[in-house]
Amino acid sequence: MKMQLAEIAKALDITCEGNKELEVTSVAFDSRKISAGGLFVPLEGERDGHDFVASAIGNGAVATFWKQGHPNKPKNIAVLEVKDPLNAMQELARYYLQKVNPTVVGITGSNGKTTTKDMVAAVLAKRFNVHKTQANFNNDIGVPLTILEMKPNTEILVLEMGMDRSGQLHHLSELTHPDVTVITMIGEAHIEFFGSRDKIADAKMEITDFLREDGEFIYNGDEPLLAERAQKLTQSKATFGFNNNDTVYATDFRSYKHHATFKVNNSDQKFSIPMIGKHNISNAMAALSVGRHFGESDEEIAASLANFTPTANRMEWEKGDVGEDIMSDVYNSNPTAVRAVLTSFGQIEMPNGGQRIAVLGDMLELGEQSASLHAGLADSLDPQVINDVYLFGDEMKNLYEVLQAKYDQAHLHYYDPDHMELMINDLKNEIKPDDIVVLKGSHGMHLEKVVDRLR
């Protein structure tokens, strides 16, 4: 973005103290990430962002929002005084979005939204200038920041939208007025706050609250909770999935060590993605549906999907220090995601007779149902398919107790959160060159440290 302070002040109906002709070229709420020409947004959370304005100035900030009435207003930087810095950033994003006026694609779902976002952006970049959410900046802070980071020539804005409480997606939908909305699936993520999948589905459907009248809702047709709610929408609808009543459904899919292939109904095109698993084929069909909405050919879409780059720590394959293959999926975790990963992992052929080893960390934010949801993963673990299981974290003890009926003690291992080092040493002593290892857990369990040590 490029905007003079005078334009920002006018857009927000506030005054500017300082040189109104100064040009702002970026916006940041982290003083360490501000750059020359930046506007600093001091957010109030565990730490007060107002305390870091000096750091922001040192890193090149030319202006800052400042909460009205907050003491120690700086004198050596242009100041835009606002009632609430976060709300001001959101309103500035709304103004800039209307100014650039790209087509907006909003993507949410209990699982798969980041991968789908990456796939959609890759598909659309074949024909359009596309800007997408970086990493998982998908909340009420990340979405406006993503908007403000887009270039003026952006034609399509691909936004990942997350939520952990009701009302959040309603707000993001109202902010962005999407032209296309996608829901990848309904799982148990954040069930601690909702209590049931029905309520999660209600909250996810909020992404359609401000879907444009001539827009399209693309969703997982194999999820009855979505199909039921979609009937109430007057906009165009399309579904993807694995049933022959979906608009797009897979007719032939296979998963290999480093990629998966599939075909769909009404097309002779063969698709390949650099990820494994049926769930990622579902994400790819969502991207295919979006690509078709914008007039892309299946051949163009296939070329884009074959070469897209997924966000870090989502089913990345790495080499271990004894030659084993390691599948790292340690960014987030919930029961649906774990089952999908274990199923995909168990389908990988082992031509050289190695072992499949699973390392599972706690799934966080499952609330009162946490114990039963962890124990319930036992149905997805078979000692004939996944030969060794390493469990890490307080909640994984629930799964450990159930699995003792299926696995002998030589192939089932449990570690509390204080004994990651012991687990790493045990893994390093067991893993052989022909083995494959999967690591899956919530980001708060820091299994990336285990991956680093095994590399």
Sequence and secondary structure as in RCSB ss.txt:
>XXXX:A:sequence
MKMQLAEIAKALDITCEGNKELEVTSVAFDSRKISAGGLFVPLEGERDGHDFVASAIGNGAVATFWKQGHPNKPK
NIAVLEVKDPLNAMQELARYYLQKVNPTVVGITGSNGKTTTKDMVAAVLAKRFNVHKTQANFNNDIGVPLTILEM
KPNTEILVLEMGMDRSGQLHHLSELTHPDVTVITMIGEAHIEFFGSRDKIADAKMEITDFLREDGEFIYNGDEPL
LAERAQKLTQSKATFGFNNNDTVYATDFRSYKHHATFKVNNSDQKFSIPMIGKHNISNAMAALSVGRHFGESDEE
IAASLANFTPTANRMEWEKGDVGEDIMSDVYNSNPTAVRAVLTSFGQIEMPNGGQRIAVLGDMLELGEQSASLHA
GLADSLDPQVINDVYLFGDEMKNLYEVLQAKYDQAHLHYYDPDHMELMINDLKNEIKPDDIVVLKGSHGMHLEKV
VDRLR
>XXXX:A:secstr
  EEHHHHHHHHT  EES TT EE EEESSTTS  TTEEE   BSSSBGGGGHHHHHHTTEEEEEEETT SS  S
SSEEEEES HHHHHHHHHHHHHHHH  EEEEEE SSSHHHHHHHHHHHHTTTS EEE  TT  STTHHHHHHHHS
 TT  EEEEE   SSTTHHHHHHHHH  SEEEE    STTHHHHSSHHHHHHHHGGGGTT  TT EEEEETT HH
HHHHHTT  SEEEEEESSTTSSEEEEEEEE SS EEEEETT   EEEESS SHHHHHHHHHHHHHHHHTT  HHH
HHHHHHH    TTSSEEEE TTS EEEEE S   HHHHHHHHHHHHTS  TT   EEEEEE   S GGGHHHHHH
GGGGG  TTTS EEEEESSTHHHHHHHHTTTS TTSEEEE GGGHHHHHHHHHHH  TT EEEEE  GGG THHH
HHHH 
